[in-house]
Amino acid sequence: MQQPHKEQRSKHRFPMQRELRFKVLDGDRVATTGIGQTINISSGGVAFEITGKVAVAIAPGTLMELSISWPILLEATCMVRLVVFGQVVRIRKHMLACSIERYEFRTQRRVTPIPPRYPAEDPFRRWPGTTVREAKAANA
C-alpha cells in the first residue's frame, strides 16, 4: 500500500495566478528574460509556470529576479509589483519553484479612475446649478 504524500514545505502556500516577468541572473548580468504566471506563493517561495521558450538552461540553484503584478492598488490609484530575488529550487517541465531570499514592492504608473458615464436621458443626472428635484421637473 502506498503511503500518503507528506507535505515537506514549512510555509503554507496560497494559490495566486498573477502575470510574472522573470530575469535569469548570471553574476551581474542578465542571461535571459521571459514571462509566465504564478501558481502559488508563500513567504518562503514562489511556484510559477513559464510561457514560451527560454534562451538558456535553468537548473536548480540558478539566481532569478521575479517581477509579479500585485492585485491591490496603492491608495486606489497606483499599480504595484512584488519583486522577488531568489534561487530555483525545483523544476518540472515549464513549472519552476523559486525561493524568496529578498523581496520589495515597487510602484508603477498611476491609474486614473474612470468617472461614471450617465446616459443623456437619465432623469437623475445633475447639471451644474440644478438640483435633482429641478432635473426631475424638467424631464416630466
Buried (B, 14 or more C-beta within 10 A) or exposed (E): EEEEEEEEEEEEBEEBEBEBBBBBBEEEEEBBEBEBBBBBBBEBBBBBBBEEEBEEEBEEEBBBBBBBBBEEBBEEEEBBBBBBBBBBBEBEEEEBBBBBEEBEEEEBEEEEEEEEEEEEEEEEEEEEEEEEEEBEEEEE
